[in-house]
């Protein structure tokens, strides 16, 4: 009946909102069973629980540049900040295609053979374009989120940025239309010949 159809339609829409758009850019080609380029919640969990620094990759003057920086997630966006003179941030703010990665190391995987050594990890890679946040209240809110991700509550306990410091600080919002995650967990993949040599 109409109620059941409405319920199914609502459930389908909620499910689709959890998925990213995908292309060959975010498609996992090697060991795809370790991740996905569709699961929004898993990507967001890695972004939120991962290390404080992300790496931002963008083309600047025809050359690839990669920069580590603090960040925070705000809904379906990543917030970045840095000095207003930063060439990386200027490139991202111009709308250049940008890639951001966050990777957490969970443990070393020491196998019997060097070839099978590895690392247990969680990694999220985001593809998108950025824009500068210029409106004063939105800029201050973004800086609060970044600061409180590093040390929760620090924004309330330290001197706030003055006008000169705010002028020297760029704050960007990078929307997340496409992303992927990849993880490894577990024991080494030892060859039988190496196990038998023990």
C-alpha positions in Angstrom: 0.0 0.0 0.0 1.0 3.7 0.0 2.4 3.6 3.5 4.7 0.7 2.8 5.8 2.3 -0.5 6.6 5.6 1.3 8.5 3.7 4.0 10.6 1.9 1.4 11.2 5.1 -0.5 12.4 6.9 2.6 14.7 4.0 3.6 16.2 4.0 0.0 16.8 7.7 0.1 18.5 7.4 3.5 20.7 4.6 2.2 21.7 6.6 -0.9 22.6 9.6 1.2 25.2 7.4 2.9 27.0 6.7 -0.4 29.5 8.9 -2.2 29.5 9.5 -6.0 32.2 7.3 -7.5 34.5 7.3 -10.5 37.7 5.6 -11.5 39.5 8.2 -9.4 38.3 6.7 -6.1 37.9 3.1 -7.3 40.0 0.6 -5.3 42.0 -1.5 -7.8 44.4 -3.5 -5.6 42.8 -5.6 -2.8 39.4 -3.9 -3.1 37.9 -6.2 -0.4 39.8 -4.1 2.1 37.7 -1.0 1.5 35.1 0.9 -0.5 34.6 4.1 -2.5 31.0 4.3 -1.5 30.7 4.0 2.3 30.4 7.6 3.6 30.1 6.6 7.3 33.3 4.5 7.3 35.3 7.4 5.6 33.9 9.8 8.2 34.8 7.5 11.1 38.4 7.3 9.9 38.6 11.1 9.4 37.1 11.8 12.9 39.1 9.1 14.8 42.3 9.3 12.8 45.5 11.3 13.4 45.4 15.1 13.8 47.2 15.8 10.6 46.0 15.2 7.1 48.0 15.6 3.9 46.7 17.9 1.2 47.7 17.3 -2.4 47.1 19.8 -5.2 48.8 21.0 -8.4 50.6 24.3 -7.9 52.1 26.0 -11.0 52.1 22.7 -12.9 53.8 20.8 -10.1 52.3 18.4 -7.5 52.6 19.8 -3.9 51.7 17.9 -0.8 51.3 19.6 2.6 50.5 18.2 6.1 48.1 20.3 8.0 45.6 20.2 10.9 41.9 19.7 9.9 38.4 19.0 11.1 35.4 17.5 9.5 32.2 19.5 9.5 29.3 17.4 8.1 30.1 16.7 4.5 33.1 19.0 4.4 36.7 19.1 5.6 38.0 22.4 7.1 41.6 23.4 6.6 43.5 26.4 7.9 46.9 28.0 7.5 48.8 31.2 6.7 47.2 33.4 4.1 50.4 33.2 2.0 50.3 29.4 1.8 50.6 28.4 -1.9 48.8 25.1 -1.2 45.8 26.8 0.4 45.7 29.4 -2.3 45.6 26.7 -4.9 42.8 24.8 -3.0 40.8 28.0 -2.6 41.0 28.7 -6.3 39.0 25.5 -6.9 41.8 23.3 -8.1 41.1 19.6 -7.9 42.4 18.5 -4.4 43.1 15.2 -2.7 43.3 14.8 1.1 44.5 11.7 2.9 44.4 10.6 6.5 46.1 7.4 7.6 46.3 5.8 11.0 48.9 3.1 11.8 47.4 0.4 14.1 50.3 -2.0 14.2 53.3 -3.6 12.5 52.7 -7.0 10.8 56.0 -8.9 11.0 55.9 -12.1 8.9 58.4 -14.9 8.6 59.5 -13.6 5.2 60.3 -9.9 4.5 58.1 -9.9 1.4 55.0 -10.4 3.6 55.8 -7.7 6.2 53.0 -5.1 6.3 51.2 -2.7 8.5 47.7 -2.7 9.9 46.2 0.6 9.1 43.0 2.7 8.4 43.2 5.2 5.5 40.6 7.6 4.0 41.2 9.5 0.8 39.0 12.4 -0.2 38.6 14.1 -3.6 37.0 17.5 -4.0 37.4 21.2 -4.5 37.7 23.9 -1.9 36.6 27.5 -1.3 37.8 30.1 1.2 35.5 30.9 4.1 35.5 34.7 4.3 32.4 35.5 6.4 33.8 36.4 9.9 31.3 34.3 12.0 31.7 31.2 9.7 35.5 31.6 9.8 35.6 31.8 13.6 33.3 28.7 13.8 35.6 26.7 11.5 38.7 27.7 13.6 36.8 26.6 16.7 36.1 23.2 15.2 39.8 22.7 14.2 41.1 23.9 17.6 38.7 21.7 19.5 39.6 18.7 17.5 43.2 19.1 18.5 42.5 19.8 22.2 38.8 19.6 23.1 37.7 22.8 24.9 41.0 24.7 24.1 39.1 27.4 22.2 37.4 28.5 25.4 40.6 28.5 27.5 43.0 30.4 25.3 43.1 34.0 23.9 41.0 34.2 20.8 42.6 35.4 17.5 42.7 39.2 17.1 41.9 41.0 13.9 45.5 41.0 12.6 45.8 37.2 13.3 42.5 36.5 11.6 43.7 38.6 8.5 46.8 36.4 8.3 44.8 33.1 8.5 43.1 31.4 5.6 40.3 29.0 6.4 39.0 26.7 3.7 36.0 24.4 3.2 36.5 21.4 1.0 33.3 19.6 0.0 33.5 15.8 -0.1 31.6 14.5 -3.2 33.9 11.5 -3.6 36.1 9.5 -1.3 37.4 6.0 -0.5 38.7 4.1 2.5 41.0 1.2 2.9 42.0 -0.8 5.9 44.2 -3.8 6.9 43.8 -5.8 10.1 45.0 -9.2 11.1 48.0 -11.5 11.1 50.8 -12.0 8.5 50.1 -13.9 5.3 52.9 -16.4 5.8 53.7 -18.9 3.0 53.5 -22.6 4.0 57.1 -23.1 3.1 58.1 -20.5 5.7 55.8 -21.9 8.4 57.3 -25.4 7.8 60.8 -23.9 8.3 60.1 -23.0 12.0 
